[in-house]
Amino acid sequence: MMRTEGFRRPFLAVVRVLAVAAAYFAGARIGLLQQVVIEGAVVTPLWPPTGIALACLLWQGLRVWPGIAIGAFLVIRSLGSEDPGGLVIVAGNTLAPVCAALMLRRVGFRRDLDRLRDGVALVFLGGLAPMLISATVGAWLLVLTHSLPDGGFWTVWWTWWAGDAMGVLVLTPLLLVAHKVHVSQDPYRWAEAAALAVGSLAITLLATRSGLALLFLVFPLLIWAALRFQLAGSAPVMLLVSVMANAAAIARVGPFAHHTFVEGMANLQALNGSAALTSLLLSALVTEQNTIRLRIEQACLDLAEVVDQLASGKTASHWHPRDAAGPGAEGSRGEGSRADGE
């Protein structure tokens, strides 16, 4: 029995690492469907593997970091890169989510994202700050290997950083909330969810394909989803908005048609960042307020139960006003009456 248990633990650890590597690689292949070439470097406005990697680290712990490295290495090889410098990019892509997980753990981050502080921590300590590592390592490697022309560093660096950060802001909340979604039995709730899904698809399609600068129309959708469904609703809507906006920016249609490619990428990342912040922080805030309200209601119910027990008939039956004068009180009153009569 001890030998079986001793064999099972390493086997499960290897399976977890390989599962993370497979998820990272699959996310990368999906992200590369929207790849762009800037100054000769292949980058993506939304890089899903960073969000997948951070979610896996938050779920399974730091012990699965080799899976991230393996997945990043397979992605580099799939792109046809035989340069040993690719290992440096692998190191940067591994180190960034590991640092993000460490910083989130340091501030007491909770995976339920049921507090505003958790949403703020995920934005700044999970997405914006640690992804500076992967972007800086990757962009500098391209400069040192003369793969970038002079003056192209900042454009590639900024696009790389924004894509990695958006992977965290869009994918990580969706993956963290996926396991705790409860299926409602309320038909009106289902009808509202269906209306939100259809409206999100139609309005996002209009906003990203119309030549009238209507990108702001996605924000009422995100607010609706966050207020009514919290993160379980806003995260899928945010993913839909980001994917459709990325496709429009790469094809240079709709509101991105009359801009240069770099200007279109700037507008796209501004939209993605603003939408992600709105959906994530508002959802966390609403969830926190709902949790506080439920706790207050429970405290009131507990207090009412205590008061009811104190004032109940069972408690009152153990104490009578007649007992206050002692057992001889009634006899004393009788003797007094007879004395008066005499």
N, C-alpha and C positions, 0 to 999 in steps of 0.2 A: 504493500500500500504506500509506503514511504517512497519507494522507487518510482511508482507511477506518479505520485504527486510531484516529486522532484523533476521528472521528465515533462510533466504537463506545464509547469510554469515557464520554462524557457521556450517551449513550443508556442504557448499563447503570446509570449513577448515577441517572438519572431513573426507570428501571424499579424499582430498589431502593427509592427513596423512595415511589413509588406503591404498591409491594407492602406496605411497612410501614404506609402509611396505610390500605390495604384491610384488613390484618390487625387494626389497631387498631380500625377501625370495626366489623368483624365481631365482635371480642371484646366491644365495647361493647354491641352489639345483643343478644348472648347474655347479658351481665351484667344488662342492663335487664329481662330476663325475671324477675329476682328483686329488682326495685326495691322500695323502701319509701319512704314519705313521713313524714319526721320534722320536726315544726315547720314544715311547708309546703315543705321542701326534699326533692328526690328524691335518695336515696342508695342504695347497694347494699352488703350485707354482704361481698360478694366482687366486686372490680372487676377483671376479667381484663385490660383494656388495659394496666394498669401492668406486669403480668408479661410481657405480649407486648412492650411497648415496651423494657423492660430487656433481655430476651433478644435482641431485634433489635440493640440498641446493643452488646451483648457479642459478637454474631456479626459484624456489619458495621462496627462502629466508630461514632464520633460523627457521621460524615458523613450518616447517615440520619435525623438529628433532625428535619429538615423534615417527614418522613413522619408523625412523631408529632404535630406541630402541625397538619398537614392533617387527620389522622384525628380529633383532638380537636375541631377546628373543625366538621367534618362531624357529629360527635355532638351538639354544642351546637345546630346548626341543625336536626338531626332531631328534637330535643325541642321545636321551635317557639319557641326563644328568639331574639328580634330585638334584645335589649338589647346595646348595644356593650360592656357590662361582661362579656359572655361571652368576649371576647378575653382578659380578665384570667384567667379560669379556664383558657383554652387555654394561656396562658403558664405558669401554675402546674402544669398537668398535663404540660407539656413539660419544664419545668425540673426537676421531681422525678426522673424516671428518668435525665435527663442527669447530674444531680449524683450519683445512685447509681452510674452507670457510671464517672464520674470517680473517686469514692472507692474503688470496687473495683479499678480500674486502679492506683490509688496504692499499695494494699497488696499488689499482686501476685496478684490473684485469678485462679484457673485455672478455665476453663469446665467441665472434667471433674468438678469437685467431688470430687476424690479425696483431699482432705485435710480434717481437722477444721477447720483455720483458714479454709478456703474456705467451709464451711458457716456458721461463726460470722460471717464477713464478710458473706455474703449476707443473713443474718438482720438484723444490726444496721446495716450500711452500705448494704445494698441495699434493705431493706424498712422497718425501723422508723424510722430517722433521716431519710432523704430524703423520705419521704412526709409528714412534718410540713409540708413546703413546700406541697404541693398542698392539703392539708386546711386549713391556716391561710389561704392565699390565697382558697380557695373560701368558707370560712365567714365571713371578714371581708368579702368582697364582698357576701354575702347580708345581712350586718348593715348595711353602708353603703348598700345599695339598699333598706333597710327591708323586705326579704323574710323576715326572721326576727323573731319577737316578742322582747321583752326576756326574757332568761333562757334563750333557746333556743340560744345560741351553743355552749356546751360540749357539749351533746348531739349537735348536728349535727357539730361539729368532731371529736369522738371517733369517731363512726360513720364519717365520711368518711375519717379517718386509718386506722382499722382495716380498712375495705374496701380501700383502696389498698395497705396493707401486706400484707394477705392475698393480694391479687392477685399480688404478688411472691413470697411464700413458697409459694404453691400452684402457680402457672403457670410461673414462671421455671425452677425445677428440672426440671419435666416437659419443657419445651421444650429445655433444654440437654442433657438426657440422651437425647432422642428419636433423635438422629442416630447415636448410637453403640450402640444396642441390638443385641446379637448373637443370632441365632436359634440356640438350642441344638438339637443332634441327639439329646439324651438323652431318651428317652420318660418316664423318671421325673421329669425336670425339668419337662416339659410337664404331667405329671399333678399335680405339686405346684403349678404356676402355676394350673392350672384349679381346683384345690381352694381356693387362695387367693382367686381371683376369685369363685367361688360363695360361699365363706364370708364374704367381705367384703360382698357384696351382701346376703346374708341377715341377718348380724349387724348391719350398719349400719341396715338397714331396721327391725329389731327395736329397736335402741337409740334411733332417732330417732322412732319412732311409738308406742312403748310408754309408757304413763303411769307406769311404774315407774322412774324415774331410772337408766337403764342406759347412759348415754352413755360410761361408763368402759370398756365392752366393746370399743370401737374401738381401744383402745391395744394389746391383745395382737395384733390384726391388723397394726397399723403396725410393731410390733416384729418379728413374723414376717416381714413383707415386707422390712424393712430388713436383718435378719440373713441372710436367704436370697437375696434378689435385689437388695439395696442400693437405690440410688435408682431404678433401672429398675422396681422393684416397689413401693417405698413411695410414690413420687410419684403414680402412678395411684390407689392406695388412698386417699391423702390427698385427692385431687381428689374422689373418690366420697364420702368422709365429709363434706367441706365442702359439696358441692352438696346432699346429702340433708339435712344438718343445717340449712342455710339454708332449704330448702323447708319443713321442719318448723317452724322458728322464725317464718317469715313467716305460715304457716297457723295458728300457735299451737296445735299438736297435740303429743301425746306429752309429753315432759318440759317443754315450753314452754307447755303449756295453762293452767297455774295461775299464770302470772306476767303482770305488765304488759308492754306492748310493749317498753319500755326495759329492763326486767329480762331479758326474753327475748333482746334484742340483746346485753346484757352477758354472759349465759351462753353465747350462741352464739360470740361473739368469744373468750371464754375457752377454749372447746373448740377452736375453729379454731387459735388461737395455740399452745395446748399440743400439739395433734396435729401441727401443722406443725413445731414445734421438735423434737418427738420423732422424726418421720420423717426430717427433713433432717439433723439433727446425728448421729443414730445411723447413718444410711446413710453419711455422710461418714466417721465414725469407723471403721466396719467396712471400708469401701473402703481407707482409709489403712492399716489393719492388714494387710489382704490384700496390698496393694502391698509393704509392708515384708517380709512373710513371703516373697513371691515373690523379692524382691531378695536376701534372705538365702539362700534355696535356690539361686539362681543363683550367688551368690558361693561357696557351698559346692561346687557342681558345678565351677566354674572352678578352685577350689583343689585339688579332687580330681584334676582333669585335669592340673594342673601337677605335683602329687606323682607321679602315675602316669607322666608323661613323664620325671621325674628318676630314678625307680626302674625304668624299663623296661629290657628286655634290650638295646635299641639303644644306650642310654647306657652300660650296663655292659660291652658288648662292646668298647668303645674303651679299656678299662683292665683289665689283668690283673696279678695279684700277681707273676707271673714277670718282668714288665717292670720292676718296681720296682728290681731290682738292676743293671740296665743290660744291654747286649747281651753282655758278656763274662763274665757271672756263671756261666752254665752251664759254660763252658770252664774257668774257675778251679776250679769244684767237681770237674771231671774230673781236672785235673792234681793236685789235692790228694789225690784218692783213689789215683792211681797212685804218688804219692810215699810214701804211707803203706804201700802194698803193698811197695814196695822196701825 
